[in-house]
Amino acid sequence: MFSADPAPNRTVLVLTLGGTIAMTHTAAAPGVTPTLTGSDLVGAVPGLQDAAEVTVEDFRQLPGASLTTSDIVSLAERLSRAEGEGFDGVVVTQGTDTLEETSYLTDLYYPGSMPVVFTGAMRNAASAGADGPANLLAAVQTASSSEARGAGILVVLGDEIHAARHVRKTHTTSPGAFASPNTGPLGHVVEGMVRLHRVPKPIAPLPLPIAPLPQVEIVTASLGSSGSLLQGLENEISGLVVAAFGVGHVPKSWCGRLEELVAAMPVVLATRIGAGPVLTSTYGFDGSERDLLARGLIGAGTLDPYKARLLLAALLAADTPRTEIAKAFLDRS
């Protein structure tokens, strides 16, 4: 699938949240901090005016690590209004620390078909070879493309176009840090043209919460772990995600405690690996995926623990019955 030539009469709203893309050195701190405004970012991108007419709004000015789920719920509300304001697309700039999570949470809630593209930078604006301007340009070109309409929330970095539901940050420093291990990218931006190889199947959005999302945490299995972090959780959280070994395995010593937690809250079984699904019926030992699912855990499918946590929190906020939670994970992985 190929887009038409970029249309200068298209309008794109750029919402800035901070992050490395907006960071530079100041006299007030020894390291870089998010100080650049949206106007600063847009003004540093050659050729941006040829891609679209850009309107800038400084939505937050935080490191990606300091964003909250409440910030992203507010962002989803702002996106719904933006579609009614006549914009052809929206670009969200933010820190890459949490970009795979914020874009996914937005994807769970955003009901519109207007293209929404998340982007950021791995190198701050003061670095040689800063990647922020190129990423912002490619994101605007994608957001202004008719081909991206109805494709869900997208993530664009390094001229690759990814679906928010699949993308992962896979390296701490590389400019090519983002990948979709299970599916590959949806497409690329080439010479300013958006080339989509496929479009994800649309999934119905969840209702926006009227209160803060319920607390859901992740506990990761590791060699010789005693499972002590599982103690007392029924009094602290509303849901749990287990980041298990391999295809969905935990130490045998965890099994009884997990079964007790299932009686108190939904417990989702994901894998810590980073690619591939949790299985359902291959292994049969105590602590295997078959054993844990029989004890009432909910399989995460191909969702990684971080996305599984957000989906579970959003489903709990919508008062989704336990049986429907399991179906939602099956449908959305």
N, C-alpha and C positions, 0 to 999 in steps of 0.2 A: 504494500500500500504506500502510495506516495502523496505528499501534500502538494497543493498548488504553490505557486510562488508566494513569498511573504507579502502580505497586504498592508501597506502603511496606514490604511484607514482602520485597521483593527486596533482595539483598545485592550490593554492588559493592566491589571492592578497588581502592584508589587507590595506585598505585606512583609515587613522585616521583623524578625524576632531576635536578632543579635547573632551570636556565634562567631566562629573563626572568620567567616567571610566579612564580618564587620569589625574585626579586631586590628589594632595597630598599637604602636608604642606611644605612651604618654609620659609626661614628667611625674605623674602621680603614682606610678606603679613600675616595678622592675620588669615585668613581663607584658605581653600584649593583653589588651582588654577590649570588650565590645564598645567602641566609641563612635564608629562611623554611622551616619544616618542613612536612610534609604536614598536620599538625594545624593549623598556622597557615593554610594554604591553605583547607582544608575549613571552618574556623571563620569564614572571611570571606565565605562564600557563603550569602546569604539563601535559604531555601526548599529547601536541599539535602536536609534530613531528610524532606521530602515526596516526594522522588524515589526514595530508596532508603536502606537502612541501609548506611553507609559504614565500611569498615575502611581504615586508612591505614598504609602501609609506606614509610619513607624508604629507597629503593633505592640512589640515588646523590645527590650534591649538587654538580653540576658545570655549568658553562656548556655549552650544546649543542656548541660548537666543540671541547670537550675530551673528549667521549664517544668511545669506540673501538668497533670491531666486536666486540671481546671483551666489552665491556659489554652489547652488544645480544644476543650469543649467550647470555650469562648471563640476560638479561631473558627471552628466549624459553624458557629452561629453567624460570624462575620462573612464567611463564604456564601452562606445561603442568601444573605442580603445582597452581596456583590452580584449574584446572578440577576437579581431583580433590578439592579442599577444599570444594566446594559453592557457590562464588560464582556468581552469575548473570551477572556481567560484570566486566571490569577496565578501569580508566582509567589511562593512563600520561601523566604531565605532564612536559614537558621543554622545552628551549630550541628555538626555531623555526629556528635556524641550520642544524641537521641533521635536523629532524623529517621531511622528505620522504625522507631516506635511512634513518633508523633505523626508521621505520614500514614501509618497503619491505623492509628486511632481515628484520625480524620476520615480515612476511607470507610471506617465502620459507620460514621455518622452522616457523611455528606450525601444529600439526596439528589443533587443536581447533575446535569450533563455537561455543564461548562467545564472546560479543561482546567484542572488545578495541578500545578507542578511545584514540587519541593526541590530546593537545591541548596548548596552550601559550598564550602571550600575546605580543603585539607591544608592549604598554606595561607597564612594570614596576609593581609594587604601589604605589610612591610617586607615580605619575603621576596627574594628573587624568584621569578616564575610563579607568582601568585596565580592560583587557578580560579579565583572568584569571578573576575570579569567574564572569562570564557564560559563558565558554568551558568552565570546569570543570562548571558546572551542566548545560549542554547535553550535555557528554560523558557525565556520569553518567546523564542521562535516556536517552541513546542506548544506553549499555552495559547498562542495566537493561531495555531493550525487547526483547521476544521477536522483533520484526521484524528486529533486527540480528543475530540468531543465524544463523551460517553464511554471513555476508556478507563474511568475510575481515577483515583488519585495516583499521580505519576511522580517519579523521582528521576531527575536528570543531573548527572555529573559525568564529566569526561566524555561528553557527546553521546553517552548511552542513556536510553530511556528504559526505566524499570517500572514495574507495577509495585505500588506500596505494599501490597499483600505478600510479595515474594522477596523484596530486596533486603540485603544484609550488609552491614559494615564488616569487612573481612580483613582489614589491615589498619594498624594504628596510625600510620603516617603516609602511606603511599597515596599519590593523587588518584590512583585507580583503585581506591579502597572499597568501592561499592559493587556488589554483584548479586545476582539472583541464582544461588547455587542449584536450586531444583528445576529451574525453568530457562535460565538465560535471560538476557534483556528482551524487552518487547520490540525494540527498534533502536535507531540511531539518528542523530542529526548530522547530515552531510552537506557541506557547502550551504548551510542555512536552511536546508530542506529537511523536513521530518519524514523519516521512512519507518513506518510501523510494519513489522512482519506479521503481527497478530494483535488482537485486542482481547483482553480478559473477559470472561463471562461476567455479566453484571450480577451483582448480589444486592438484595434489598437492604437499605440502610436500617440501622437500629434507631429507636427514638432517642433524642437528646435528653440527657438526665436533667432533673430539676434540682438535684442535690449533688454534692461531691461523690465521685465514684467510690464504691465500697473498697476496702483495703484487701488486696490480693497480693500474696508474696510468692517467691520462688525459693525452693530448697533444692540444692544440687547434690546428686549422688557422687561420691568419690571413694577411692579405694580405702577400705577400712573404716569408713565413717560410722560412728555409733548411732547416728540418727537423733542426737540430742537436740538438734535444732527443731525437731518436730514436736518437742514437748511444750505443752501449754498453748499451742496455737489456736485451739478452739475458743480461747478467751480473748484473743488478740486480733484475729482477722476473719474475713467473710468467705475467703476462698483460697485455695492453694494450688500451685503448679509444681509438679515434681520434674526437675530436669534430670532424667534418668540416664543410665549407661545405654550405649548402643541403640537397639531397637525398642527399648522400654523396660530396662531391668534395674532393680535396686538390690541392695544387700538383704538377705533373708531376715536379718534382725529388724528391718524396717516394716515388715509386712503387717504385724499386729497393730502397730501404732497407726499406720496409714488406714487400716480398716476402721479403727476408732474415729479417726478424723473424718472419714467418709460419712459417718453417722451424723456429724455436726455441720458439714459444709461440703460443697462440691470440690473434688480433688481431681485435677487434670494431669494426665500422664503424657509428658513430652520427652524429647530426647535432647541431650546436651551437645550432640555431635555437630549440628550446624547445617546438615543437609540430609535428606531422606526421611521416610515416615517412621512413626511408631507402628509396629506390627500388631496383629490382633490374635494370631492363632498358631504361631510356629513353635514357640518354646513353652514348656510346661512345668519347669521347676519353680519352687517357692521364690517369689520375687521376680519371676518372668512377666512378660507383658500379658500372657494368657491368665496367669494367676492374679495379677493386679486388677485387670479388668473384671474378673469374676468377683473380686472383693468390692467392686463398685467404683473404681477409678474411671475417669472419662478419657478416652484416647484423644490426643491432640492432632492426629493425622500428620500432615507435613508442617504444621505450624511450629515455629521455634518457641522456646519457653517465654520469650519476651512478648511476642505477639499473642501467645496463648493467654498470658496474664491479662493483657488488655481486653481481649475478647471476653474472657470470663468476667472481668469487672463490669464491662458494658452490659453483658447479659444479666448479671445480678442487679445492676441498676435499673434494668427494665422489668424486674420481677419475673424473669423467665423461669418456668418450672424446671426441675432437675432433668426430666426426660427430654425436654426441648433443648436444654443446654447441650446434651450429648449429640442431638441431631444438628444443632448449629455448628458444632465443631466438625462434624462429618461434612456438612455442606460447604463450609468456608475454608477447608484445608486444601 
